[in-house]
Amino acid sequence: MLNRRQFLGTGLSAVALGLAARNTAAGFFPPGHGHGHGHDHDHDPDHPWPCADTGSAALDASFPIGPIDTSAGIQYVNGLPVVKQWFGDDFPTQLQIPFHQGEAQYPNGAPPEPSESHDVVIIGGGLSGLATAYALRRHRPVVLELHRRFGGVSMGERWNDTNFSLGGAYFITPDRGSYLERLYRELGVTGLRRVSPPTDDPIEINGAIAEGFWEGAGLTPIEIDGFNQYRFLLLSYVQNYPEIPLSPSADNTWIRQLDAMTLRDHITQSLTVPVPKLLQAAIQGYCYSSFNAGWQEVSAASGWNFLAAEEYGRWGLPGGNAGLTSLRAAKLLRLEAGTPRQCPPRHLRSSCRAVEVRVLGPDNVRVVYKGLDEGFRTIRAKRVVVACPKHVTRQILPGLAADDPQRLADFLEVRTRGYVVANVLLNRRPTRRFYDLFLLNQGDFPGTTGATTLPGDFQRITDAVNGSFARRHGDTSVLTMYWPLPYDEGRFDIIAETSLQTFAARARAELDVTLGALDLSIDDVEQVRMSRWGHSMPLARPGLIASGVCERMRTPYRDHIYFVNQDNWALPAVETCLLEAAAMAPLIEQGL
């Protein structure tokens, strides 16, 4: 299997080769581009198909990055101008939140008969689903996406001349001369990205930037020794990198052993002096931001996989990972060649929610979904790719309990947690050069020595990404602030009726600290746009890899259904999504 650092090095799957011509790099699915104007080897665009009743939203409304919608208006919460709606998982009421129970309640007691047949249907139009769709593009897959926009947690918006993310922010710098580096060059990423070295992130403590933090400024000799020992330990894993996904051709015994313990236990046992409290706080801030869990909950293997990878530096795009998703999606517009502009898309179907997937026989998988009008439609497929979280997967595969109880049990081992992202639109750019500002405040993270805060009481924004970092010009900017909810009930907090006001009020105090550290003030804030993600982060807890859970649950189900998602390895990373798409694509093609 390909590993994270090699990243498609064997060429098994050109997930996005040639995906974006340079004239699409800045526009990210510009309205009208490609829809009805592409090139299709199987169809003559001069003789378009008639409209099909796919139930999809219009393609122009489904671009991963779109202009902000100003129709919701502004409300003032403790003086903070907050847009009057949630973004991301923007379901209007609790009763309309999908996948908390099965939705296959058909009006006549049975789903409608299939109205179309396809080789491949992909459920989920986020990073994993779009990567798989491109890898299998010659089979003309159908992609069903729950949200109005494609991209999943890698969707974004545009304000003035700034693209900003509603979710993920960055990906790791590829190895020099690697396939990944060549791939990004073909995508047009190289001309858009900006590199952030690991030393580029300032640290806020008690409302001020702590200069010389990693040099141990103001610390005792024992504390400096602790910092130095940690640095040596980190570099040892840069040199001996714990590859996840695991390679079947390698001896992974040491990674499994590492996975069996927490990151906290491994670090505290590896250092010969107590871990300095400030160092604990810095590690915790990173873990809560990146894993939605503290070092006391995160697998040591997953923790070092992330921490060591950061040493290669990061690439940021305008719009964060929404920029990457858009570039990957651009060439998929060719699937709609021949579709009349006024018709709903045939292949890239947004606002389409899969509710049931069932294997009926050889090359016969029934996929039932709800369209934009909430009407049921059925597709017959030869193969299905489920590119969504495991809590969704177990709801739409009703045969799991009888056919594969072990897989169902494994799916239940994957725990996911909610996240809030606050995008603060600023009428001027920060004067300080930075990419990601880590907010330690008083360092009182749950799991830190002397901390009194419990995970269930965690109400902290952990870091703020500079939205103008990868942009070359302009006077305005966006701070994308990340607020993990590192407790299993967090997703219920963000669907409460008054959740928007509650979180906005708590964000005001956090924002005052952040703005002050950057020499900004509340007067520089145009508006705040709050996004919620109910199940965006799989918990990388110890034992999932060591016990074989991850390897079991990612195997094909009944030879017809495949799984491509970061949940496969409980590792919330861009690379996990893309590597799983690359690994599964050849297996899927063998049966077509």
C-alpha positions, -999 to +999 in steps of 0.1 A: +000+000+000+011+036-006+022+055+024+016+090+035+050+104+027+054+085-007+018+096-015+009+079-048+045+073-056+039+040-075+013+057-097-015+032-089-040+060-091-035+094-108-062+108-085-060+142-100-037+141-130-043+171-151-072+180-130-071+217-133-060+238-162-045+271-152-076+290-164-097+272-137-072+276-109-084+310-097-121+306-104-127+272-087-158+261-107-167+295-121-204+297-130-211+284-164-177+268-169-178+234-183-215+227-178-228+219-212-195+230-228-170+202-219-155+175-241-168+139-238-154+110-256-187+091-252-211+118-262-213+146-288-217+179-270-234+193-301-263+169-296-270+171-258-290+146-238-325+155-228-330+166-192-330+138-166-349+139-134-319+135-111-332+156-082-299+175-081-293+211-073-280+232-102-243+227-109-235+265-107-248+264-071-226+235-061-191+249-065-169+242-035-161+279-031-189+304-037-195+341-028-209+348+006-247+350+009-257+382+025-294+374+027-293+361+063-285+394+078-265+403+110-273+401+147-252+416+174-241+393+201-223+411+229-214+437+203-201+411+178-217+413+143-227+376+137-245+363+106-279+349+116-273+313+105-250+284+108-229+274+078-213+240+072-239+216+086-266+242+081-297+220+087-325+243+098-340+222+126-329+192+147-356+171+130-340+176+096-305+165+106-298+134+086-284+100+095-293+100+132-317+073+122-326+054+091-345+074+065-358+046+042-395+051+050-409+048+015-444+060+007-455+027-008-435+005+016-408-002-010-383+020-029-390+030-065-377+008-093-343+019-107-346+046-133-310+044-144-279+022-143-242+031-138-209+014-133-200+033-102-220+054-077-200+074-051-218+085-019-202+117-006-188+146-025-160+157-001-123+153-006-125+115-006-155+112-029-142+136-055-107+120-055-123+086-061-145+100-088-116+114-107-096+082-103-126+063-118-136+091-143-135+068-173-163+049-158-184+080-156-194+077-119-223+094-103-215+114-072-242+120-046-235+148-021-257+156+008-249+194+010-258+220-016-221+225-023-194+198-029-164+197-007-176+184+026-155+199+054-133+212+026-158+238+012-154+275+014-166+310+007-154+341-010-155+377+004-141+406-016-109+390-031-104+365-003-113+328-004-116+313+030-123+279+044-153+266+063-133+237+075-098+223+069-069+246+063-037+230+049-018+199+037+017+188+041+045+199+018+053+170-006+087+153-008+110+170-033+109+151-067+080+130-056+049+122-076+029+144-053+051+174-061+046+167-098+009+163-093+005+196-075+024+213-103+000+199-129-030+209-107-018+245-106-013+243-069+024+254-071+015+288-085-012+294-059+002+279-027+023+295+000+046+275+022+044+277+059+075+264+078+068+248+112+087+277+128+062+302+114+035+298+140+034+323+168+022+313+203-002+334+224+001+332+262-020+354+285-031+377+256+004+384+242+026+367+216+053+347+234+085+356+215+112+329+216+088+303+229+105+273+213+139+286+224+129+284+260+128+321+268+124+327+305+124+290+314+146+272+340+174+249+329+154+218+336+125+231+316+149+240+287+162+204+289+126+191+286+121+212+255+154+200+240+146+163+247+111+167+231+127+182+201+152+153+198+123+129+202+103+147+175+132+146+150+136+109+156+101+104+142+108+127+113+136+103+104+117+071+113+082+082+102+052+061+115+034+056+081-004+055+083-021+039+064+000+009+072+020-006+043+012-044+039+048-050+027+065-034+057+071-047+093+046-025+111+050-041+145+066-010+160+038+012+147+012-011+162+030-011+195+031+027+194-006+028+186-014+008+217-004+037+240-014+074+243+008+102+231+010+116+266+022+083+280+048+079+253+062+114+257+063+114+294+080+080+294+105+090+268+117+122+285+140+119+315+127+151+331+091+162+337+074+176+306+074+214+311+039+228+316+043+253+287+054+224+265+024+204+276+002+233+267+017+237+232+013+200+225-022+201+238-032+231+218-020+213+187-037+180+196-070+197+203-069+216+171-058+187+149-074+157+165-103+172+186-088+154+215-059+159+240-027+140+242-043+118+269-067+104+243-047+103+211-028+073+199+010+078+200+013+064+165-013+089+151+002+117+172+037+113+159+024+108+124+009+143+125+036+160+146+065+147+125+048+155+092+045+191+103+083+194+102+081+191+064+062+224+064+027+230+051+011+243+019-017+268+022-040+277-006-065+306-010-096+291+006-075+265+026-085+229+017-115+242-002-090+255-027-075+220-031-110+204-033-120+229-060-088+222-081-094+185-078-131+189-088-125+211-118-119+184-144-149+164-132-170+191-150-163+171-181-187+144-169-215+169-175-205+175-212-237+173-232-259+181-203-280+211-213-272+241-191-308+244-179-309+207-167-299+193-134-265+175-135-264+138-143-232+129-126-223+156-100-255+156-079-255+179-049-284+181-024-289+144-030-288+122+002-283+085-001-306+066+023-301+030+014-275+008-003-282-029-007-264-056-027-291-076-046-269-098-068-238-098-090-232-063-104-265-052-089-264-028-061-295-007-054-288+029-043-318+049-031-315+086-025-335+117-017-332+145-041-336+183-036-374+178-037-371+151-010-385+126-035-369+091-036-350+079-066-332+046-073-300+038-092-287+004-102-249+003-099-222-023-104-200-009-077-207+016-049-181+037-030-192+050+004-170+081+010-186+093+042-182+087+079-189+053+094-218+066+115-235+074+082-223+042+065-240+020+091-273+038+086-274+034+048-262-003+048-292-020+064-279-055+058-248-051+079-262-065+111-271-098+094-244-100+068-213-088+086-218-082+123-180-080+128-178-050+104-208-034+121-190-038+155-158-023+140-178+007+126-192+013+161-156+015+174-151+047+154-161+077+175-165+111+159-166+146+174-180+180+164-162+212+155-170+248+152-152+272+128-156+310+132-146+331+102-139+366+112-140+390+083-117+419+089-116+453+071-078+453+073-050+428+072-029+419+103+004+436+103+022+406+117+033+379+093+020+345+104+001+315+092-014+298+123-016+315+156-019+290+185-039+303+214-026+289+247-041+316+269-032+303+304-024+268+291-053+253+311-061+225+286-078+194+299-052+168+304-024+193+312-007+191+346-026+212+371-055+218+348-089+220+363-109+221+331-126+188+321-131+179+284-169+183+288-163+219+299-139+227+272-149+261+257-118+273+238-108+284+204-074+268+199-059+286+169-065+312+142-054+308+106-046+339+086-069+339+056-047+364+037-016+342+041-018+327+006-032+358-010-009+382-027-029+414-026-058+432-010-066+452+021-091+430+039-085+396+055-102+367+073-092+350+105-104+314+105-107+303+141-109+267+151-130+256+181-129+218+188-155+201+210-134+173+225-163+154+241-187+130+226-218+151+234-204+182+216-224+176+185-256+180+205-245+213+218-242+227+183-277+216+172-295+231+202-320+258+192-300+286+208-266+272+198-256+300+175-261+327+201-244+306+228-213+299+208-211+335+194-213+349+229-184+326+241-164+335+209-165+372+218-142+368+248-119+345+228-118+369+199-109+399+221-078+381+232-068+371+196-074+405+182-054+421+210-025+398+203-025+408+167-029+446+174-065+445+160-097+454+177-134+447+174-138+478+152-118+459+125-145+432+124-170+434+095-189+402+105-184+367+119-196+336+101-200+305+122-198+270+107-206+238+125-195+202+117-214+176+137-192+145+130-162+159+112-133+144+133-127+107+139-110+102+172-075+087+167-077+068+199-052+041+209-057+005+198-078+010+166-048+003+144-031-021+168-062-043+171-068-046+134-101-027+135-090-002+107-078-029+084-109-050+088-135-023+083-119-009+051-121-042+032-148-044+005-183-054+016-199-082-003-174-076-031-194-047-044-192-019-018-159+000-010-151+025+017-130+056+011-128+080+040-105+094+067-124+072+092-108+041+075-077+048+097-093+072+122-068+098+110-083+132+101-059+142+073-061+152+037-036+125+029-057+098+044-086+106+021-064+107-010-044+076-002-075+055+004-089+067-030-057+057-046-057+023-029-093+014-037-096+026-073-076-003-089-096-028-068-129-013-080-118-013-116-109-050-115-146-059-113-159-035-140 
